[in-house]
Structure formats: structure tokens, C-alpha cells
Amino acid sequence: MEISPELGQDALEEERLREWTETAFDVIRSVRDPEKPQTLEELNVVREELVEVRRGSCSFLEVRVGFVPTVPHCSLATLIGLCLRTRLERSLPREEFKVDLYVVPGSHHTDQEITKQINDKERVAAAMENHNLKRTVEQCIREEE
């Protein structure tokens, strides 16, 4: 039985997307919670099944990452999103990837608002100009030795 070249390309593309999905999760799994000593993975805030890499528009790959704040009224959900975005954007090739984050619907009282904020480039840039906020983000995303 012969495999068509198109089918082979589709399988290669699927494998490439799966590998990038694993890589994206590996990048964020060690981000630390701003208040607790655990990582976001240990707290079940980020989960492998909530990370997806897919072919986006043009030549970009879209990294879509959902997260679940520890409590529905978590006051640091936006900060967690900022940490995830910063780690992903620094770790993945910028010219190849677009990052899309979301709070899992129903997991936070203001999930839609937070999702909008953490995907707004101007708001993210403004937040990272705040020295205290930037220092907190850097502490959360710093790799432990």
C-alpha cells in the first residue's frame, strides 16, 4: 500500500504541531505562583490538555493556552496570565508563533475580562512598564537551579 505525498505531509505537520504543543507546556509548567511556593502545574493552574498549537493565519503557529485560577475570585489571575505570556514569548521563536491565552470559562468570576486583558498587546506592554509588576513576573518565571 502506498501513502500519498499529501497524506505524508499532513502526518508530518500533525507531528510537528504535537511536538510544539509539548514544548509549549514544558515552557510554562515551571512558572511559579505569585503567592505560593508551588509551580502553576503543581497547583493544577496549567494543564497539558489546555495547551494546543495549531496552524494560524499566514505562516504563524498559534499557541493557545488555557489556565484555571486556583479560586474563582483569584485576584492574581491577570498576573498569572502575564507570567505565562512573558515566558512563552521569550521561549518560542517570535517570528513563528502567536500566543493566545484564556482563562477557562467558568473558572473565574471575570474570566472573559481577564482573557481580554492578557491578550491586549498595549495593556501587556503597559503592565510590563511597572517596575514592581515586572519584578514579580521575573521572579515567577525565573528557572530554578
C-alpha positions as CSV (number, residue, x, y, z in Angstrom):
1,M,0.0,0.0,0.0
2,E,1.4,3.4,-1.0
3,I,0.9,6.5,1.1
4,S,0.1,9.6,-0.9
5,P,2.6,12.5,-0.6
6,E,-0.2,14.8,0.7
7,L,-1.1,12.3,3.5
8,G,2.6,12.1,4.4
9,Q,2.8,15.9,4.6
10,D,-0.3,16.0,6.8
11,A,1.2,13.5,9.2
12,L,4.4,15.4,9.4
13,E,2.5,18.6,10.1
14,E,0.5,16.9,12.8
15,E,3.6,15.5,14.4
16,R,5.3,19.0,14.3
17,L,2.2,20.6,16.0
18,R,2.2,17.9,18.6
19,E,5.9,18.4,19.4
20,W,5.4,22.2,19.6
21,T,2.4,21.6,22.0
22,E,4.6,19.5,24.3
23,T,7.3,22.2,24.1
24,A,4.9,25.0,25.0
25,F,3.7,23.1,28.0
26,D,7.3,22.3,29.1
27,V,7.9,26.1,28.8
28,I,5.1,27.1,31.2
29,R,4.9,24.1,33.6
30,S,7.7,25.6,35.9
31,V,6.2,29.1,36.2
32,R,5.7,29.8,39.9
33,D,2.6,31.0,41.6
34,P,2.9,34.7,42.7
35,E,1.7,33.8,46.3
36,K,2.6,30.2,46.8
37,P,5.9,28.3,46.6
38,Q,4.5,25.8,44.1
39,T,4.5,25.9,40.3
40,L,1.4,26.5,38.3
41,E,1.5,22.9,37.2
42,E,1.7,21.6,40.8
43,L,-1.4,23.8,41.6
44,N,-3.2,22.5,38.5
45,V,-3.5,26.0,37.1
46,V,-1.8,24.9,33.9
47,R,-2.5,21.5,32.4
48,E,-1.2,19.7,29.4
49,E,-4.7,19.2,27.9
50,L,-5.2,23.0,27.9
51,V,-2.3,23.7,25.6
52,E,-2.7,23.5,21.9
53,V,-0.5,24.6,18.9
54,R,-2.3,24.9,15.6
55,R,-1.7,26.4,12.2
56,G,-2.8,30.0,12.4
57,S,-3.3,32.6,9.7
58,C,-0.5,33.3,7.3
59,S,2.6,31.4,8.3
60,F,2.2,31.7,12.1
61,L,1.6,28.9,14.5
62,E,-0.9,29.8,17.2
63,V,-0.1,28.6,20.8
64,R,-3.4,28.6,22.7
65,V,-3.1,28.1,26.4
66,G,-5.9,27.9,28.9
67,F,-5.4,28.2,32.6
68,V,-7.6,27.7,35.7
69,P,-7.0,30.1,38.6
70,T,-6.8,28.4,42.0
71,V,-10.1,30.0,43.2
72,P,-13.0,31.7,41.2
73,H,-12.2,35.1,42.8
74,C,-8.4,34.9,42.4
75,S,-7.1,38.4,42.5
76,L,-3.8,37.4,40.7
77,A,-5.3,35.7,37.6
78,T,-4.2,38.6,35.4
79,L,-0.7,38.5,36.8
80,I,-0.6,34.7,36.2
81,G,-1.6,35.3,32.6
82,L,1.1,38.0,32.2
83,C,3.7,35.5,33.6
84,L,2.6,32.8,31.1
85,R,2.6,35.2,28.2
86,T,6.1,36.5,29.1
87,R,7.6,33.0,29.4
88,L,6.0,31.8,26.2
89,E,7.0,34.9,24.2
90,R,10.6,34.7,25.4
91,S,10.9,31.0,24.9
92,L,9.3,30.4,21.5
93,P,10.6,31.8,18.2
94,R,8.7,35.2,17.9
95,E,8.7,35.2,14.2
96,E,6.9,31.8,14.1
97,F,4.4,32.0,17.0
98,K,1.4,34.0,18.1
99,V,0.4,33.4,21.7
100,D,-3.3,33.3,22.7
101,L,-4.2,32.9,26.4
102,Y,-7.5,32.3,28.0
103,V,-9.0,31.8,31.4
104,V,-11.0,28.6,31.2
105,P,-14.7,29.7,31.0
106,G,-16.5,29.4,34.3
107,S,-13.2,29.0,36.4
108,H,-13.1,32.7,37.4
109,H,-15.8,35.3,38.1
110,T,-14.3,37.6,35.4
111,D,-12.8,35.1,33.0
112,Q,-13.8,37.0,29.9
113,E,-12.4,40.3,31.2
114,I,-9.1,38.7,32.2
115,T,-8.8,36.9,28.9
116,K,-9.3,40.2,27.0
117,Q,-6.7,42.0,29.2
118,I,-4.0,39.3,28.8
119,N,-4.3,39.3,25.0
120,D,-4.3,43.1,24.6
121,K,-0.7,44.0,23.5
122,E,-1.0,47.6,24.7
123,R,-2.2,46.6,28.2
124,V,0.5,43.9,28.4
125,A,3.2,46.4,27.4
126,A,1.9,49.0,29.9
127,A,1.8,46.4,32.7
128,M,5.4,45.4,32.0
129,E,6.5,49.1,32.3
130,N,5.5,48.9,36.0
131,H,8.8,48.0,37.8
132,N,7.1,46.2,40.7
133,L,4.9,44.2,38.4
134,K,7.8,43.4,36.1
135,R,9.9,42.3,39.1
136,T,7.1,39.9,40.3
137,V,6.8,38.5,36.8
138,E,10.6,37.9,36.6
139,Q,10.5,36.1,39.9
140,C,7.6,33.9,38.8
141,I,9.2,32.9,35.5
142,R,12.8,32.5,36.7
143,E,14.1,29.0,36.2
144,E,15.1,27.3,39.5
145,E,18.5,25.8,39.6
